[in-house]
Amino acid sequence: MTDSPKSFHIVFLLFDGITQLDFTGPAQFLARIPGAIVHTAAKRPEPIETDSGFAILPNRVFADCPQADLLCVPGGFGTRDVIVDAESLQFLRDQAAGAQYITSVCTGSLALGAAGLLKGKRATSHWAYTALLEKFGATFEKARVVKDGNIITAGGVTSGIDFALTVIAEIAGQEFAQSIQLGLEYDPQPPFRRGHPDLADPKLVKLLHDRIYGEKAADIAAIIDRL
């Protein structure tokens, strides 16, 4: 008789304004780790408004959330509120103290930084916010997934799937990770090779910066400077 796998607790921090794919992308993969138990933790047991017009109901509040083996902070425009929320930041610190892996997707890395978890670490974030990492004592590394010790940060949104596969391979082996990738048919072949500023038309990068990200990044930078 084969022993049941040891429980592996995965904790995602949820907050209003979350980018749902930052969470649901890696969750879909990480949930396949043998023994995985996924916890979605929020301050209150109320629906969390995502950036996609629907809500997610957390299954834990901070006070009753088990200790994470893997802690993950997704990103989204709601990150600006997380980085000034003492309760959320303390939750991250407390969970990080006992976690095997401390991870983030997109601007979730800024929350890790605000919690003091990125000092002296290499890290990444969404391309429009990478310059903010140094404000938390981190060094930006240009990569889709950056691993520094037990801290793993992923770039924007879809890179969360890549980070998940990286962790799965480390925990359960490459063959198992590849089987999950095959089972979920993760074989990206985008119709446009424009998913990173290095590949996109500079005019498009400037357009997005001027219309969306520049103002939001400046807003978060001002908030960080006041911390």
Disulfide bonds with the S-S distance in Angstrom:
none
